[in-house]
């Protein structure tokens, strides 16, 4: 089955061909015909199965059919006909990007605006007043634009409303915003709910709030597993201590046991900076993604990672770590009391609409490492779902470091329907790595982490387009910001960037040394053997230092001349005398002759000198 069987517009088919979508996925084969027929759809499919294309393709096709049937000068062409709601700004940007790719050959007919791209409603007001065909945004963002009068939802024009990751809309705190937005929508429209994990509680409430009456077509793939099978995705777990988390991460990367692009998930922003600074001690480049960064920076980080500029991305998924999505069964509701207030205060420090593990399309990810297990089993599914997408192979490794993690692991295995394989690794063979990891962890202090976070904020201030006018009027502020000295930085130790061969386990020594392994090779001293000197017998050790060079060659090597290929080694007068003696067999005879002449006499001087030697006294 191909996309041509859906009788799509040629412009849309050309865009699909450019995206290298040769045939529709299973979820697309079932959902696209239902949406084209105008039915309400409740779609459930695992992550990476093509759900975004399943609703974006028919929406673009329906709008093309409507606009092609209208005259070019008709005023009815300008209208918002589709809304796409998502719980995070990252998902909104991804959905808007997918629509832009599908409308590459019909961009004059169909316009799409991402309403979550800017926090201020005034920035997007001119674009929304032109009534774009498709508007993407979070429930709170769209509600703000509607209340400001920028976005108009006409009863006869709005045809389709899509809710991506529908099970998270209420658990992210959008319930009140969504209900208010629903009151401003027309009474009738086509509703589409899409998610990878459709919980019974939140989805039922969302479905009733969206359409109180109506027939739904439920599309649920026949596959029982939420994640790909062992033939495509290998899932491991390793039990370790808190210190062993860092030791294992360091050794796995340096020993090349994990290769390709990797995602490392942590639960807090502070832990993300700590892991990044820890890896920097060993010259391991990585990039950080968290809720403290602006939306434009977060999207830029994802693009850099997808382009291959970084092989390791450290993501702090605060959406789940701070209690927004609870364990399975509580449907994301939090407990009352002081703990709820504390979690709410922590959450307000970052972006409220931040989320990285749900739906974000990280491309060609080979490994997912759960440095810390997420708060819920559903969050694990979405984290691990960033790899093994579109039929590719992937690996997932989770660190289990406490009894609480053991309980989480049991819930995860119950949800995914399989037991995570134990990652067998003899920790006693990593003692050399442990000592070096401890040195690195001592350098990563709390002050260094705090200074690293300040450095990120300082860089964002310097790159902010909104502050350019302020810096132009106040150049002293810009000067002080640029020359603000860091007080407590992580002390980088140069010797840690290399892996000495003697600490590599015997079973992996061939792999590491065969590929370079990053271990440091000792450079042989040309004074005591070969390899570097200009004289001697090609590395052969000699009693005199492995060289039969002349004094000219020695001086050339010492002062950077062309006399020798080895490093510059200063030589003392005694060393030069010994080297000339070894090169000239008559040196000792000439020296004796000169000694005799200085004593007075050509031949007898030496004899008279010998007679002056003390003799033994007779008793």
FENUR-V55267 format. One record per residue. RES is the residue in three letters. PSI is psi in radians with two decimals (* if undefined). OMEGA is omega in whole degrees, 0 to 359 (NA if undefined). D_FIRST is the distance of its C-alpha to the first C-alpha in Angstrom with 2 decimals. Layout:
BEGIN
res: [RES | RES]
psi: [PSI | PSI]
omega: [OMEGA | OMEGA]
d_first: [D_FIRST | D_FIRST]
END
This chain:
BEGIN
res: [UNK | UNK | UNK | UNK | UNK | UNK | UNK | UNK | UNK | UNK | UNK | UNK | UNK | UNK | UNK | UNK | UNK | UNK | UNK | UNK | UNK | UNK | UNK | UNK | UNK | UNK | UNK | UNK | UNK | UNK | UNK | UNK | UNK | UNK | UNK | UNK | UNK | UNK | UNK | UNK | UNK | UNK | UNK | UNK | UNK | UNK | UNK | UNK | UNK | UNK | UNK | UNK | UNK | UNK | UNK | UNK | UNK | UNK | UNK | UNK | UNK | UNK | UNK | UNK | UNK | UNK | UNK | UNK | UNK | UNK | UNK | UNK | UNK | UNK | UNK | UNK | UNK | UNK | UNK | UNK | UNK | UNK | UNK | UNK | UNK | UNK | UNK | UNK | UNK | UNK | UNK | UNK | UNK | UNK | UNK | UNK | UNK | UNK | UNK | UNK | UNK | UNK | UNK | UNK | UNK | UNK | UNK | UNK | UNK | UNK | UNK | UNK | UNK | UNK | UNK | UNK | UNK | UNK | UNK | UNK | UNK | UNK | UNK | UNK | UNK | UNK | UNK | UNK | UNK | UNK | UNK | UNK | UNK | UNK | UNK | UNK | UNK | UNK | UNK | UNK | UNK | UNK | UNK | UNK | UNK | UNK | UNK | UNK | UNK | UNK | UNK | UNK | UNK | UNK | UNK | UNK | UNK | UNK | UNK | UNK | UNK | UNK | UNK | UNK | UNK | UNK | UNK | UNK | UNK | UNK | UNK | UNK | UNK | UNK | UNK | UNK | UNK | UNK | UNK | UNK | UNK | UNK | UNK | UNK | UNK | UNK | UNK | UNK | UNK | UNK | UNK | UNK | UNK | UNK | UNK | UNK | UNK | UNK | UNK | UNK | UNK | UNK | UNK | UNK | UNK | UNK | UNK | UNK | UNK | UNK | UNK | UNK | UNK | UNK | UNK | UNK | UNK | UNK | UNK | UNK | UNK | UNK | UNK | UNK | UNK | UNK | UNK | UNK | UNK | UNK | UNK | UNK | UNK | UNK | UNK | UNK | UNK | UNK | UNK | UNK | UNK | UNK | UNK | UNK | UNK | UNK | UNK | UNK | UNK | UNK | UNK | UNK | UNK | UNK | UNK | UNK | UNK | UNK | UNK | UNK | UNK | UNK | UNK | UNK | UNK | UNK | UNK | UNK | UNK | UNK | UNK | UNK | UNK | UNK | UNK | UNK | UNK | UNK | UNK | UNK | UNK | UNK | UNK | UNK | UNK | UNK | UNK | UNK | UNK | UNK | UNK | UNK | UNK | UNK | UNK | UNK | UNK | UNK | UNK | UNK | UNK | UNK | UNK | UNK | UNK | UNK | UNK | UNK | UNK | UNK | UNK | UNK | UNK | UNK | UNK | UNK | UNK | UNK | UNK | UNK | UNK | UNK | UNK | UNK | UNK | UNK | UNK | UNK | UNK | UNK | UNK | UNK | UNK | UNK | UNK | UNK | UNK | UNK | UNK | UNK | UNK | UNK | UNK | UNK | UNK | UNK | UNK | UNK | UNK | UNK | UNK | UNK | UNK | UNK | UNK | UNK | UNK | UNK | UNK | UNK | UNK | UNK | UNK | UNK | UNK | UNK | UNK | UNK | UNK | UNK | UNK | UNK | UNK | UNK | UNK | UNK | UNK | UNK | UNK | UNK | UNK | UNK | UNK | UNK | UNK | UNK | UNK | UNK | UNK | UNK | UNK | UNK | UNK | UNK | UNK | UNK | UNK | UNK | UNK | UNK | UNK | UNK | UNK | UNK | UNK | UNK | UNK | UNK | UNK | UNK | UNK | UNK | UNK | UNK | UNK | UNK | UNK | UNK | UNK | UNK | UNK | UNK | UNK | UNK | UNK | UNK | UNK | UNK | UNK | UNK | UNK | UNK | UNK | UNK | UNK | UNK | UNK | UNK | UNK | UNK | UNK | UNK | UNK | UNK | UNK | UNK | UNK | UNK | UNK | UNK | UNK | UNK | UNK | UNK | UNK | UNK | UNK | UNK | UNK | UNK | UNK | UNK | UNK | UNK | UNK | UNK | UNK | UNK | UNK | UNK | UNK | UNK | UNK | UNK | UNK | UNK | UNK | UNK | UNK | UNK | UNK | UNK | UNK | UNK | UNK | UNK | UNK | UNK | UNK | UNK | UNK | UNK | UNK | UNK | UNK | UNK | UNK | UNK | UNK | UNK | UNK | UNK | UNK | UNK | UNK | UNK | UNK | UNK | UNK | UNK | UNK | UNK | UNK | UNK | UNK | UNK | UNK | UNK | UNK | UNK | UNK | UNK | UNK | UNK | UNK | UNK | UNK | UNK | UNK | UNK | UNK | UNK | UNK | UNK | UNK | UNK | UNK | UNK | UNK | UNK | UNK | UNK | UNK | UNK | UNK | UNK | UNK | UNK | UNK | UNK | UNK | UNK | UNK | UNK | UNK | UNK | UNK | UNK | UNK | UNK | UNK | UNK | UNK | UNK | UNK | UNK | UNK | UNK | UNK | UNK | UNK | UNK | UNK | UNK | UNK | UNK | UNK | UNK | UNK | UNK | UNK | UNK | UNK | UNK | UNK | UNK | UNK | UNK | UNK | UNK | UNK | UNK | UNK | UNK | UNK | UNK | UNK | UNK | UNK | UNK | UNK | UNK | UNK | UNK | UNK | UNK | UNK | UNK | UNK | UNK | UNK | UNK | UNK | UNK | UNK | UNK | UNK | UNK | UNK]
psi: [2.34 | 2.98 | -0.40 | -0.42 | -0.28 | 0.00 | 0.90 | 2.85 | 2.48 | -0.61 | -0.67 | -0.66 | -0.63 | -0.70 | -0.68 | -0.65 | -0.65 | -0.49 | -0.01 | 0.61 | 1.66 | -0.62 | 2.62 | 2.59 | 3.08 | -0.75 | -0.58 | -0.61 | -0.54 | -0.63 | -0.70 | -0.82 | -0.63 | -0.73 | -0.66 | -0.50 | -0.07 | 0.35 | 2.66 | 2.31 | 2.35 | 1.77 | 2.32 | 2.14 | 2.63 | 2.87 | 2.51 | 0.26 | -0.02 | 0.60 | -0.61 | -0.78 | -0.45 | -0.59 | -0.40 | -0.70 | -0.90 | -0.54 | -0.79 | -0.69 | -0.75 | -0.70 | -0.65 | -0.73 | -0.71 | -0.78 | -0.52 | -0.47 | -0.29 | 2.60 | 2.72 | -0.52 | 0.20 | 2.39 | -0.30 | -0.17 | -0.58 | 1.77 | 2.59 | 1.98 | -0.16 | 2.41 | 2.34 | 1.99 | 2.41 | 2.64 | -0.29 | 2.74 | -0.56 | -0.72 | -0.63 | -0.78 | -0.64 | -0.73 | -0.74 | -0.66 | -0.67 | -0.72 | -0.70 | -0.65 | -0.67 | -0.39 | 0.44 | -0.58 | 0.08 | 0.62 | -0.39 | -0.43 | -0.66 | 2.21 | 2.42 | 2.39 | 2.29 | 1.81 | -0.17 | 0.03 | -0.43 | 2.48 | -0.56 | 2.37 | -0.36 | -0.49 | -0.75 | -0.01 | -0.82 | -0.67 | -0.69 | -0.50 | -0.36 | 0.03 | 1.20 | 2.72 | -0.66 | 2.31 | 2.27 | 2.43 | 3.04 | 2.79 | -0.74 | -0.67 | -0.78 | -0.65 | -0.69 | -0.70 | -0.64 | -0.75 | -0.54 | -0.12 | 0.12 | -0.60 | 2.23 | 2.22 | 1.65 | 2.44 | -0.71 | -0.12 | -0.65 | 2.04 | -0.69 | 2.44 | 2.12 | 2.36 | 1.85 | 2.53 | 1.02 | -0.48 | -0.12 | -0.17 | -0.78 | -0.66 | -0.31 | 0.07 | 0.36 | 0.18 | -0.86 | -0.73 | -0.71 | -0.72 | -0.67 | -0.68 | -0.61 | -0.59 | -0.41 | -0.07 | 2.82 | 2.90 | -0.61 | 2.35 | 2.94 | 2.23 | 2.40 | 2.13 | 2.21 | 2.40 | 2.89 | -0.46 | 1.85 | 1.67 | 2.62 | -0.63 | -1.04 | -0.68 | -0.67 | -0.74 | -0.70 | -0.69 | -0.68 | -0.63 | -0.52 | -0.87 | 1.96 | -0.54 | 2.40 | 2.77 | 2.29 | 2.45 | 1.92 | 2.18 | 1.95 | 2.12 | 2.62 | -0.33 | 2.32 | -0.46 | 2.45 | -0.42 | 2.81 | 2.78 | 3.10 | -0.39 | -0.27 | -0.62 | 2.13 | 2.16 | 2.19 | 2.73 | 2.51 | 2.26 | 2.22 | 2.98 | 3.10 | -0.71 | -0.63 | -0.37 | -0.87 | -0.66 | -0.78 | -0.75 | -0.77 | -0.81 | -0.65 | -0.67 | -0.79 | -0.53 | 0.05 | 0.60 | -0.34 | 2.28 | 2.70 | -3.02 | 2.40 | 2.49 | 2.24 | 2.05 | 2.31 | 2.99 | -0.33 | 2.76 | -0.70 | -0.73 | -0.57 | -0.77 | -0.64 | -0.72 | -0.69 | -0.79 | -0.58 | -0.78 | -0.54 | -0.44 | -0.45 | 0.33 | 0.64 | 1.99 | 2.41 | 2.89 | 2.60 | 2.48 | 2.04 | 3.10 | -0.23 | -0.34 | 2.54 | 2.83 | -0.76 | -0.68 | -0.70 | -0.76 | -0.65 | -0.66 | -0.76 | -0.72 | -0.72 | -0.70 | -0.72 | -0.52 | -0.16 | 0.21 | -0.45 | 2.46 | -0.25 | 2.20 | 2.21 | 2.04 | 2.25 | 1.79 | 1.45 | -0.27 | -0.52 | -0.48 | -0.44 | 0.31 | 0.25 | -0.59 | 1.99 | -2.96 | 2.96 | 2.25 | -0.46 | -0.05 | 0.57 | 0.00 | 2.46 | 2.77 | 2.74 | 2.88 | -2.96 | -0.62 | -0.62 | -0.73 | -0.67 | -0.77 | -0.63 | -0.66 | -0.70 | -0.67 | -0.56 | -0.21 | -0.49 | -2.96 | 2.24 | -0.49 | 0.61 | 2.44 | 2.28 | -0.44 | -0.25 | 1.91 | -0.24 | 2.29 | 1.51 | 2.20 | 2.42 | 0.80 | 2.16 | -0.53 | 2.47 | 2.12 | 2.03 | 1.52 | -0.60 | 2.35 | 2.50 | 3.01 | -0.37 | 2.79 | -0.56 | -0.68 | -0.60 | -0.72 | -0.73 | -0.55 | -0.93 | -0.45 | -0.10 | -0.24 | 2.99 | 0.74 | 2.52 | 0.73 | 0.13 | 2.82 | 2.66 | 2.90 | 2.47 | 2.31 | 2.24 | 2.33 | 2.20 | 1.91 | 0.08 | 3.01 | -0.61 | -0.68 | -0.58 | -0.70 | -0.71 | -0.69 | -0.70 | -0.72 | -0.64 | -0.79 | -0.59 | -0.61 | -0.78 | -0.22 | 0.34 | 2.75 | 2.32 | 2.28 | 2.37 | 2.28 | 1.86 | 2.05 | 2.17 | 1.88 | -0.40 | -0.34 | -0.04 | 0.42 | -0.68 | -0.70 | -0.57 | -0.76 | -0.73 | -0.63 | -0.64 | -0.71 | -0.72 | -0.70 | -0.54 | -0.51 | -0.45 | 1.46 | 2.98 | -0.64 | -0.67 | -0.66 | -0.77 | -0.70 | -0.60 | -0.68 | -0.68 | -0.66 | -0.69 | -0.76 | -0.71 | -0.71 | -0.65 | -0.63 | -0.71 | -0.56 | -0.04 | 2.23 | -0.47 | -0.42 | 0.03 | -0.72 | -0.68 | -0.75 | -0.52 | -0.63 | -0.42 | 1.32 | -0.42 | -0.64 | -0.72 | -0.71 | -0.77 | -0.64 | -0.68 | -0.56 | 0.31 | 2.07 | 2.40 | 2.34 | -0.82 | 1.67 | 2.74 | 2.15 | 1.98 | 2.17 | 2.10 | -0.56 | -0.26 | -0.28 | -0.32 | 2.66 | 1.87 | 2.53 | -0.46 | -0.26 | -0.08 | 2.29 | 2.57 | -0.63 | -0.39 | 0.05 | -0.66 | -0.65 | -0.78 | -0.85 | -0.51 | -0.58 | 0.21 | -0.82 | -0.09 | 0.11 | 2.69 | 2.23 | 2.38 | 2.32 | 2.15 | 2.48 | 2.12 | -0.27 | -0.56 | 0.37 | -3.03 | -2.89 | -0.57 | -0.41 | 2.82 | -0.43 | -2.90 | -3.09 | 1.06 | 0.96 | 0.01 | 2.26 | 2.41 | 2.83 | -0.52 | 0.07 | 0.19 | 0.43 | 2.43 | 0.62 | 2.78 | 3.00 | -0.51 | -0.72 | -0.68 | -0.80 | -0.65 | -0.70 | -0.62 | -0.68 | 0.38 | 0.33 | -2.90 | 0.25 | -0.52 | 2.70 | -0.16 | -3.12 | 2.84 | 2.09 | 1.90 | 2.46 | 2.49 | 2.96 | -0.62 | -0.68 | -0.71 | -0.67 | -0.76 | -0.64 | -0.66 | -0.60 | -0.70 | -0.55 | -0.41 | 1.91 | -0.36 | 0.11 | -0.70 | -0.62 | -0.78 | -0.65 | -0.69 | -0.67 | -0.72 | -0.63 | -0.69 | -0.67 | -0.67 | -0.52 | -0.29 | 1.84 | 2.58 | -0.86 | -0.56 | -0.24 | -0.68 | -0.60 | -0.75 | -0.59 | -0.60 | -0.54 | -0.37 | -0.06 | 2.43 | 2.49 | 2.85 | 2.38 | 2.50 | 2.38 | *]
omega: [181 | 182 | 179 | 181 | 178 | 181 | 181 | 178 | 180 | 178 | 178 | 178 | 178 | 178 | 178 | 178 | 178 | 179 | 180 | 172 | 186 | 178 | 182 | 175 | 184 | 180 | 178 | 178 | 181 | 188 | 185 | 178 | 180 | 179 | 177 | 177 | 176 | 182 | 173 | 189 | 171 | 189 | 177 | 178 | 183 | 183 | 180 | 183 | 178 | 181 | 180 | 176 | 181 | 178 | 181 | 182 | 180 | 178 | 178 | 180 | 181 | 179 | 176 | 180 | 181 | 185 | 177 | 180 | 181 | 175 | 183 | 181 | 182 | 178 | 181 | 179 | 182 | 179 | 176 | 186 | 181 | 173 | 176 | 181 | 178 | 184 | 182 | 178 | 179 | 178 | 177 | 179 | 180 | 179 | 178 | 177 | 178 | 178 | 179 | 178 | 181 | 180 | 182 | 182 | 178 | 183 | 177 | 181 | 185 | 178 | 181 | 181 | 175 | 184 | 179 | 185 | 181 | 180 | 182 | 178 | 182 | 183 | 183 | 183 | 179 | 181 | 181 | 178 | 176 | 176 | 177 | 184 | 183 | 178 | 181 | 178 | 175 | 180 | 180 | 179 | 179 | 178 | 179 | 179 | 178 | 179 | 178 | 180 | 180 | 184 | 181 | 179 | 184 | 185 | 185 | 186 | 181 | 185 | 190 | 174 | 181 | 175 | 179 | 186 | 189 | 183 | 182 | 187 | 180 | 182 | 175 | 177 | 182 | 187 | 181 | 179 | 181 | 180 | 177 | 177 | 179 | 178 | 179 | 179 | 174 | 182 | 184 | 174 | 177 | 182 | 179 | 177 | 185 | 176 | 175 | 177 | 182 | 176 | 186 | 187 | 185 | 183 | 178 | 178 | 179 | 180 | 177 | 179 | 181 | 178 | 180 | 179 | 180 | 180 | 181 | 173 | 182 | 179 | 179 | 183 | 184 | 182 | 184 | 186 | 175 | 181 | 178 | 182 | 181 | 179 | 180 | 182 | 177 | 182 | 181 | 172 | 180 | 178 | 185 | 176 | 180 | 178 | 182 | 175 | 182 | 180 | 180 | 180 | 179 | 183 | 180 | 181 | 184 | 178 | 177 | 174 | 171 | 183 | 182 | 181 | 186 | 173 | 178 | 183 | 173 | 186 | 183 | 179 | 181 | 179 | 178 | 177 | 181 | 178 | 180 | 179 | 177 | 179 | 178 | 178 | 182 | 178 | 176 | 182 | 178 | 179 | 188 | 178 | 181 | 186 | 179 | 181 | 176 | 183 | 181 | 178 | 179 | 177 | 178 | 178 | 178 | 179 | 178 | 179 | 180 | 179 | 178 | 177 | 175 | 177 | 182 | 176 | 179 | 184 | 174 | 185 | 183 | 180 | 181 | 185 | 184 | 172 | 180 | 177 | 183 | 179 | 182 | 178 | 178 | 173 | 174 | 181 | 182 | 179 | 179 | 176 | 184 | 182 | 178 | 179 | 179 | 179 | 180 | 178 | 179 | 183 | 183 | 180 | 182 | 180 | 182 | 185 | 180 | 175 | 186 | 184 | 183 | 168 | 182 | 186 | 170 | 188 | 173 | 177 | 181 | 186 | 171 | 181 | 174 | 178 | 171 | 180 | 180 | 184 | 183 | 179 | 177 | 178 | 176 | 181 | 182 | 175 | 183 | 179 | 177 | 176 | 181 | 179 | 177 | 175 | 181 | 179 | 180 | 180 | 177 | 180 | 182 | 178 | 179 | 190 | 182 | 178 | 176 | 176 | 178 | 176 | 177 | 180 | 178 | 178 | 179 | 180 | 178 | 181 | 183 | 176 | 177 | 180 | 178 | 183 | 176 | 179 | 184 | 178 | 180 | 185 | 180 | 178 | 182 | 181 | 178 | 176 | 181 | 180 | 180 | 178 | 178 | 176 | 180 | 181 | 176 | 178 | 181 | 180 | 178 | 177 | 179 | 177 | 179 | 179 | 178 | 177 | 177 | 179 | 177 | 180 | 178 | 179 | 177 | 177 | 179 | 182 | 184 | 178 | 181 | 182 | 181 | 179 | 178 | 180 | 177 | 178 | 182 | 183 | 179 | 177 | 178 | 180 | 180 | 181 | 181 | 184 | 176 | 186 | 177 | 185 | 186 | 178 | 178 | 182 | 181 | 180 | 189 | 185 | 182 | 182 | 180 | 176 | 178 | 185 | 185 | 179 | 179 | 177 | 184 | 182 | 183 | 185 | 180 | 180 | 184 | 182 | 179 | 180 | 182 | 170 | 181 | 180 | 186 | 176 | 177 | 178 | 183 | 180 | 182 | 179 | 184 | 178 | 192 | 176 | 187 | 187 | 179 | 180 | 178 | 185 | 173 | 176 | 181 | 181 | 177 | 182 | 183 | 178 | 173 | 181 | 171 | 184 | 176 | 180 | 178 | 179 | 180 | 179 | 179 | 179 | 184 | 186 | 173 | 178 | 182 | 185 | 183 | 180 | 183 | 179 | 182 | 182 | 179 | 182 | 179 | 179 | 179 | 178 | 178 | 178 | 180 | 181 | 177 | 179 | 179 | 182 | 184 | 181 | 180 | 183 | 182 | 179 | 179 | 179 | 178 | 180 | 178 | 179 | 179 | 180 | 179 | 179 | 178 | 181 | 184 | 183 | 183 | 179 | 180 | 180 | 179 | 178 | 179 | 180 | 181 | 179 | 182 | 178 | 181 | 179 | 179 | 180 | NA]
d_first: [0.00 | 3.80 | 7.03 | 8.31 | 6.92 | 9.45 | 12.16 | 13.54 | 16.82 | 17.07 | 19.27 | 16.83 | 14.07 | 16.87 | 17.80 | 14.40 | 14.52 | 18.05 | 17.11 | 14.98 | 11.92 | 9.48 | 6.42 | 7.29 | 9.53 | 10.20 | 12.77 | 10.87 | 8.26 | 11.61 | 13.97 | 12.70 | 12.80 | 16.13 | 17.67 | 16.86 | 18.64 | 21.58 | 21.76 | 23.49 | 21.30 | 22.62 | 20.02 | 20.94 | 19.22 | 20.92 | 21.82 | 19.58 | 16.31 | 15.52 | 17.38 | 18.93 | 15.80 | 14.67 | 17.79 | 18.59 | 15.66 | 16.27 | 20.01 | 20.10 | 18.18 | 20.67 | 23.63 | 22.66 | 22.55 | 25.96 | 27.65 | 26.52 | 28.12 | 31.37 | 34.05 | 34.49 | 37.95 | 37.00 | 38.25 | 35.47 | 33.00 | 34.64 | 33.59 | 31.97 | 28.93 | 27.27 | 28.87 | 27.32 | 29.73 | 29.84 | 32.75 | 33.38 | 33.80 | 31.60 | 28.61 | 29.55 | 29.69 | 26.30 | 24.67 | 26.62 | 25.58 | 21.85 | 22.52 | 24.66 | 22.00 | 19.49 | 22.39 | 23.59 | 23.33 | 24.59 | 27.21 | 29.88 | 28.18 | 27.00 | 29.34 | 28.92 | 31.97 | 32.29 | 35.33 | 35.87 | 36.54 | 40.26 | 42.65 | 44.79 | 43.74 | 45.81 | 43.67 | 40.50 | 42.46 | 42.29 | 38.50 | 37.99 | 40.53 | 38.32 | 35.81 | 32.59 | 29.34 | 28.12 | 30.64 | 29.99 | 32.76 | 34.38 | 35.98 | 39.46 | 38.70 | 37.19 | 40.12 | 42.57 | 41.12 | 41.18 | 44.76 | 45.77 | 44.56 | 42.09 | 38.94 | 38.86 | 36.54 | 37.00 | 36.36 | 34.56 | 32.56 | 31.07 | 27.76 | 25.94 | 27.37 | 25.35 | 27.13 | 25.64 | 27.08 | 28.56 | 30.61 | 32.68 | 33.77 | 36.77 | 37.63 | 37.93 | 40.61 | 38.79 | 39.52 | 42.38 | 40.73 | 37.58 | 39.71 | 41.74 | 38.70 | 37.30 | 40.56 | 40.09 | 36.60 | 36.10 | 36.13 | 32.68 | 29.42 | 25.90 | 26.09 | 23.46 | 24.60 | 22.69 | 24.08 | 23.75 | 26.80 | 27.55 | 31.24 | 32.66 | 35.63 | 34.57 | 31.27 | 33.13 | 35.80 | 33.42 | 31.48 | 34.83 | 36.08 | 33.06 | 32.79 | 35.59 | 34.09 | 30.53 | 27.63 | 25.17 | 21.65 | 21.57 | 18.37 | 19.35 | 17.23 | 18.39 | 19.55 | 23.31 | 24.18 | 24.50 | 24.25 | 22.44 | 24.15 | 26.92 | 24.70 | 23.42 | 26.22 | 29.87 | 32.14 | 35.90 | 39.00 | 42.49 | 45.72 | 48.15 | 50.92 | 50.88 | 52.29 | 49.89 | 46.93 | 48.21 | 49.33 | 45.96 | 44.07 | 46.49 | 46.49 | 42.72 | 42.23 | 45.25 | 44.65 | 41.06 | 39.71 | 36.98 | 35.29 | 32.85 | 32.48 | 33.87 | 34.16 | 37.45 | 37.72 | 41.15 | 42.35 | 44.92 | 45.48 | 48.73 | 47.16 | 44.56 | 47.39 | 49.29 | 46.47 | 45.97 | 49.71 | 49.83 | 47.22 | 49.05 | 52.08 | 50.24 | 48.84 | 45.29 | 43.55 | 41.47 | 40.56 | 41.08 | 39.02 | 40.79 | 41.60 | 44.80 | 43.02 | 42.17 | 38.61 | 38.56 | 39.82 | 37.28 | 34.38 | 36.11 | 36.45 | 32.74 | 32.03 | 34.65 | 33.23 | 29.69 | 31.23 | 33.06 | 36.57 | 37.14 | 35.93 | 37.33 | 36.88 | 39.12 | 37.87 | 40.16 | 38.03 | 40.79 | 38.51 | 38.77 | 42.02 | 44.14 | 43.28 | 40.70 | 38.30 | 40.18 | 39.45 | 37.11 | 38.69 | 40.75 | 37.80 | 39.19 | 42.62 | 45.55 | 48.93 | 51.93 | 54.97 | 55.94 | 52.89 | 50.69 | 52.90 | 52.87 | 49.09 | 48.97 | 51.45 | 49.50 | 46.31 | 48.01 | 48.78 | 45.21 | 42.49 | 41.69 | 38.08 | 37.41 | 34.66 | 33.04 | 31.35 | 29.13 | 25.88 | 27.33 | 24.93 | 27.13 | 25.36 | 25.67 | 28.06 | 29.12 | 31.74 | 32.66 | 36.35 | 37.73 | 41.29 | 42.04 | 40.06 | 38.76 | 40.43 | 37.64 | 35.01 | 32.31 | 33.42 | 33.01 | 29.35 | 28.74 | 30.96 | 29.34 | 25.88 | 26.70 | 25.94 | 23.12 | 20.55 | 17.04 | 17.63 | 21.07 | 24.26 | 27.06 | 30.45 | 32.32 | 36.11 | 38.25 | 42.05 | 43.94 | 47.51 | 49.10 | 49.31 | 47.39 | 44.56 | 44.70 | 44.21 | 41.22 | 39.76 | 40.14 | 38.25 | 35.45 | 35.10 | 35.14 | 32.34 | 29.95 | 30.78 | 32.03 | 35.20 | 35.40 | 36.73 | 40.29 | 40.63 | 43.58 | 45.87 | 49.62 | 51.06 | 54.47 | 53.11 | 52.36 | 55.96 | 56.17 | 53.09 | 54.57 | 57.78 | 55.96 | 53.64 | 56.76 | 58.24 | 55.15 | 55.06 | 58.73 | 57.97 | 55.24 | 57.61 | 57.05 | 58.82 | 56.48 | 53.42 | 54.98 | 55.82 | 52.27 | 50.98 | 53.66 | 52.68 | 49.09 | 50.47 | 52.91 | 50.18 | 48.18 | 51.34 | 51.89 | 48.35 | 48.34 | 48.12 | 49.90 | 52.97 | 53.46 | 55.81 | 57.75 | 58.16 | 59.27 | 62.01 | 62.84 | 62.62 | 64.67 | 61.94 | 59.48 | 62.07 | 62.72 | 59.04 | 58.39 | 61.47 | 61.14 | 61.91 | 60.00 | 62.42 | 60.73 | 58.05 | 56.60 | 58.74 | 56.55 | 58.13 | 57.41 | 57.83 | 54.91 | 52.30 | 52.86 | 52.34 | 55.41 | 54.73 | 57.16 | 55.14 | 51.90 | 51.40 | 52.15 | 48.76 | 47.05 | 49.70 | 48.08 | 44.80 | 46.59 | 49.16 | 46.76 | 44.58 | 47.47 | 46.96 | 48.75 | 52.05 | 55.17 | 56.95 | 60.72 | 62.35 | 65.36 | 68.64 | 69.99 | 73.51 | 73.10 | 70.97 | 68.67 | 65.53 | 66.89 | 70.43 | 71.53 | 74.14 | 74.40 | 72.62 | 68.89 | 68.67 | 71.63 | 73.81 | 77.47 | 80.45 | 81.00 | 77.50 | 75.44 | 76.71 | 79.31 | 78.73 | 81.51 | 82.56 | 80.81 | 77.50 | 78.03 | 78.76 | 75.75 | 73.44 | 75.07 | 74.83 | 71.47 | 72.69 | 71.16 | 73.34 | 70.81 | 67.09 | 67.46 | 67.79 | 70.99 | 73.57 | 77.05 | 79.88 | 83.35 | 86.60 | 87.15 | 83.74 | 84.40 | 87.85 | 86.40 | 83.77 | 86.45 | 88.59 | 85.84 | 85.25 | 88.99 | 91.08 | 94.33 | 93.61 | 95.72 | 98.69 | 98.68 | 98.40 | 101.45 | 103.40 | 102.66 | 103.70 | 107.03 | 107.77 | 107.24 | 109.76 | 112.36 | 113.06 | 111.08 | 111.43 | 113.77 | 111.83 | 109.41 | 112.29 | 114.02 | 110.76 | 110.48 | 114.07 | 113.29 | 110.96 | 112.36 | 114.07 | 114.66 | 117.90 | 120.44 | 121.65]
END
